Amino acid sequence: MDLDVFVTAHRAEWDRLEQLLGRGRKLTGAEADELVALYQRTSTHLSLVQSSAPDPVLTGRLTQLVARARAMVTGTRRAGWRDAALFFTAGFPAAVYRSRRWWIPTALLSTALGVLIGWWIATHPEVQGAIAAPEELKALTQPGGEYETYYSSHPASSFAAQVWTNNAQAAAICLVLGAFLGIPVLWILFTNMVNVGVGIGLMASAGRLDVFLGLILPHGLLELTAVFVAAGTGLRLGWTVIDPGPRTRRTALAEQGRAALGMAVGLAVVLFVSGLIEGFVTPSGLPTWARITIGVAAEAAFLLYVFVLGGRASRAGETGDVEAADRSATLPTAA
């Protein structure tokens, strides 16, 4: 594309758009229609310039014009309680549902890895010896040992806050760093499941696996599900870098990135619930069956929320992306 010819052909339209914008709300009906048409045309011009003949000065001017026109056409909008309700009843569960083909396999493979590591440690005393000295292993696994006292070592409220912060950070890292081809996400998953596998293996070798499961399942079901969802979404974002599909890589990454950031907010709430369970239910004096029942109920509620509410919202067209009015203008362009 010849940039000089392009500018000459369309400069009058841009100048007219700038003139209309300068008049603010004092536009006639015909002028308002003209502004909308010029806004759409200028958006297309901006896309053409960015893809065919990027020029910093021209791009800057057109970007400013498009942003000002979009603000005038759509109006300013403030997020409120309605937006929050819509996000948690449609946007977030739909985003989790739509990424299920990523996080469900992630959950299954990660769980299998954790169990395999646990079996390997439990059946190989030499591996146990490489982890820690015999007296240290005894201090970890014996009744009243560190595995049991860990959940009651701090006041419940502060422990719940600490757990929530740590898990929310891990989930956010999976979501944000997924763009690096998913490699950091795989490392986070691996280290997480190694830690779980070590606990399973050591407590199983001491004949106390039932105690360990009674401590980890009440909060771990929901907590690990949230981590798997974050990891699966991060891996999906990484795959988008490799294969954006029919969209441009920039558009695909923008859409997936916005959905991932929204999912970080939703998962923070899910992890807050698991943190409350870990802080108040896991170390409580409730029978093991009661604590596990609470954990299973929380997990079942989340899955129903995703597959019933999220599935319905997804089929209705919800993607978890921000509303169209809040996105950057992306109009079809001719080659």
Secondary structure, 3 states (H helix, E strand, C coil): CCHHHHHHHHHHHHHHHHHHHHCCCCCCHHHHHHHHHHHHHHHHHHHHHHHHCCCHHHHHHHHHHHHHHHHHHHCCCCCCHHHHHHHHHHHHHHHHHHCHHHHHHHHHHHHHHHHHHHHHHHCCHHHHHHHCCHHHHHHHHCCCCHHHHHHHCCCHHHHHHHHHHHHHHHHHHHHHHHHCCCHHHHHHHHHHHHHHHHHHHHHHHCCCHHHHHHHHHHHHHHHHHHHHHHHHHHHHHHHHHHCCCCCCHHHHHHHHHHHHHHHHHHHHHHHHHHHHHHHHHCCCCCCHHHHHHHHHHHHHHHHHHHHHHHHHHHHCCCCCCCCHHHCCCCCCCCC
